[in-house]
Amino acid sequence: MESSGSSVVKEALKTLSTDVHDFCGSRVERIDASRLESTFFLRTFVLPSRPVLIENAARREGWKTEGWANKDGAYLSDLAGDELVTVAITPNGLADALTVDDATGVEVFAQPHQRRQKLADFFRDLRQTRESGAAVVPYLSAQNSSLTKELPALLPDVSPDVSWATSAFGAPPDACNIWIGDDRSVTTFHRDHYENIFVVVNGSKTFKLLPPTDTWRLGMREAPAARYDASLRLQREEPERFVRWCGLDPRTLEGLGPGPPPLEVTVRAGEALYLPAMWVHGVAQKCAEDGGPCVAVNFWYDMEFSHRWPFVKLVETLSS
Ligand SMILES: O=C(O)CCC(=O)C(=O)O
């Protein structure tokens, strides 16, 4: 039987979630990039920690990414086809996810197989595996500042930062990542300790967003870490390591604890999402109408650790 103490905590967490959602609203606001002067951005979105969808973001920064929309990656391969990139490969499009290992029946935290390959070969594999329906899903999704580190030849087409964000945050981004994949890849719910400006260049991404105080609703649990090998069989890490992760699929939201629904926002080519630090997010994506891959670039800016951080930890402690 539940003790009265824990039911009081549960009720308090429910009230907290409802109150925070009331402050955040039920929709992500849209704004044109021409209105985004840095002080306005800071005051209206960063300080209150509110996500916002920015229209015409790439145009405002002067990006020349028309060729990035090329269906088979020919333009990007012309620029950087021989460069080695780190590709995440899974049998089901779910990298970093709680997955039941068929071989053992045990739920594990499944990390992708990481393959270093030429960018042109990645595009070939992306197309071939999709056409053949193979249980092999490649996703260019490394988060080691992959655009600047692995594909610097593409940098002249984009800006090294997002001007209004850099002046609002007071420093250039810590990392700039490139993402290329298709409808098969889904990013499970997690949070990052970075301010995120996420720009979609081709196709679209749908983000489901929950404020940091909602972590208690996610069904977080511990599972042993495992990684897919080159044959896409799961191998447990040795020595054993446990990872606390969330079991919620952003496509179905099955298992989400009681409370208001997540905010949902679809970011289309040329648009950017400001995703405040510590917001929990799960992401699905769609190719462009001509079948061209979903391509995006994101900038991670250092977050300011303030008194909000111990509050977020308190929610986690109370819910575990
Ligand atoms: O685009 C994706 O698949 C995930 C993006 C993401 O989770 C992030 O930028 O933090």
PDBQT file of the ligand as one rigid body, heavy atoms in Angstrom, charges set to zero:
ROOT
HETATM    1  O1  LIG A 401      17.293  15.528 -34.313  1.00  0.00    +0.000 OA
HETATM    2  C1  LIG A 401      17.369  14.601 -33.519  1.00  0.00    +0.000 C 
HETATM    3  O2  LIG A 401      17.238  13.422 -33.864  1.00  0.00    +0.000 OA
HETATM    4  C2  LIG A 401      17.646  14.856 -32.065  1.00  0.00    +0.000 C 
HETATM    5  C3  LIG A 401      18.043  16.272 -31.740  1.00  0.00    +0.000 C 
HETATM    6  C4  LIG A 401      18.333  16.433 -30.286  1.00  0.00    +0.000 C 
HETATM    7  O3  LIG A 401      17.939  15.637 -29.460  1.00  0.00    +0.000 OA
HETATM    8  C5  LIG A 401      19.097  17.585 -29.800  1.00  0.00    +0.000 C 
HETATM    9  O4  LIG A 401      19.516  18.440 -30.584  1.00  0.00    +0.000 OA
HETATM   10  O5  LIG A 401      19.308  17.652 -28.567  1.00  0.00    +0.000 OA
ENDROOT
TORSDOF 0
